[in-house]
């Protein structure tokens, strides 16, 4: 009986480690656009350049995150949530770092005494990035699926190549 309990506990822990983050109760890559609209009052922000799905903003008071300045919820063409972008006061970095560290695995951490602070966490098929630029009063907290992150990086690479080609042809 004891072995069964240990195996069951291990299974639960391993399954939760594979689940995607669920900011505001909406699991990335699983939550639908309909579920989102049923839960929040949203304002359309158009179509996302990288996921080609709809984007929405939600009033800060509905999300219940202290100091939240803005939010963007990004969906893909299959109407699944693939990204949540948040803007908060930079003063929230340490408390959010503590909260996220207890829930997710740290992939990267750069927290100098003076300078830009950055932390990246992973869980399931997603990354959570906190970035507090040195000379800013705001920080970003982004929950993004690896698929959306890859699409963003591919587009950035294409843009750099196009700019390099344009510059080369101008010479």
Secondary structure, DSSP 8 states (H G I E B T S, - for coil): -HHHHHHHHHHHHHHHHHS---GGG--TTT-BHHHHHHHS-EEEEEE-TTTEEEEEEE-HHHHT-TT--EEEEEEETTSBEEEEEEEEEGGGHHHHHHHHHHHSEEEEEEE-SSS-EEEEEEETTEEEEEEE-TT-SEEEEEEEEHHHHHHHHHHHHHHHHHHHHHHHHH-
